[in-house]
Amino acid sequence: METKTINKLRYYLRDEIVLHNKQDDCWITIHENVYDLTPMIRDRLDHWNSNMDYLVAHAGKDLTHFFHENGEPRTEISARSGRPRVLFPPILEVALSEFAKTKDTMWSQDAFYHIGRLTRRARLIRIINALTAQSLYMTVCDEDTIYDIQQKYKQRYNHHAGSYEWRKFSNGGSACGQLNLNGTLDENGLTDEEHSSVELPPPSIWLYYTDDQTIA
């Protein structure tokens, strides 16, 4: 099997974002961009205010309606003063330590907090363990490489996922083919029904045990 290359996971499912919905684990999305605001929140624990409470209340949510596509906050005219005010006041909050912030940059435009993007679409795949004859269905990102999928499978289902050879069937199912771990499902020929005129089953990946428990 091809040598593994570690790639940072930069695409996420919407279902993954909603799990990060706490003060000590706060992700939000704006126009398909994913932000991890946990460092800023941690940096503000000793300097808390109501805006921070409001921000944490939106953890795990999509805040697109509060922002323009460039990350600038949307505004409205205040009925009291007649001047513009931001629709989402927590955008005015910043981390207080120099380590945790980018100077003079709002967190909605700060690369420090920007960890990736929402997937273009979710993909359903089937993973078959040839040793145990068990199969399971798993939802992944369309942009995920096979290595990314392997790591997600390892985290969710089998810590020794690396002890298996990950393969596909090619030539109409008559030959067991290698997978390019740096390629996506489509790049490995594991397509689905998006561009097909007929309903196709989810693509399958086969795991063959190598009897090497040292690989995780």
Secondary structure, DSSP 4 states (H G I P E B T S, - for coil): -PPP------EE-HHHHTT-EETTEEEEEETTEEEE-HHHHHHTTTS--HHHHHHHHTTTSB-GGGB-TTSPBPEEE-TTTSSEEESSGGGG---SSGGG--TT--GGG-TTTEEEEE-SSEEEEEEEETTTTEEEEEEEETT-BHHHHHHHHHHHT-TTGGGEEEEEEETTTTEEEE--TTSBTGGGT---GGG-SS--PPPEEEEEE-S-TT--
